Amino acid sequence: MKTPVVNCPTCNAQVNWTAENRWKPFCSERCKLIDLGQWAAEKYRVPAEEQEPESEETPPLAQ
């Protein structure tokens, strides 16, 4: 079976997807830390839907 190959999300280098590769999907610890820094600096964001704030009123109990 052929070993899957992916591109490093940081530098685009080809990376073998194997159990021995401890940094996958990154090619190195450096690229992994660069990506982590991007998340910490809020350069990346996960899209979310705006939610209406919940009402302070308590809904009536069903009887």
Buried (B, 14 or more C-beta within 10 A) or exposed (E): EEEEEBEBBBEEEEBEEEEEBEBBBBBBEEBBEBBEEEEEEEEEEEEEEEEEEEEEEEEEEEE
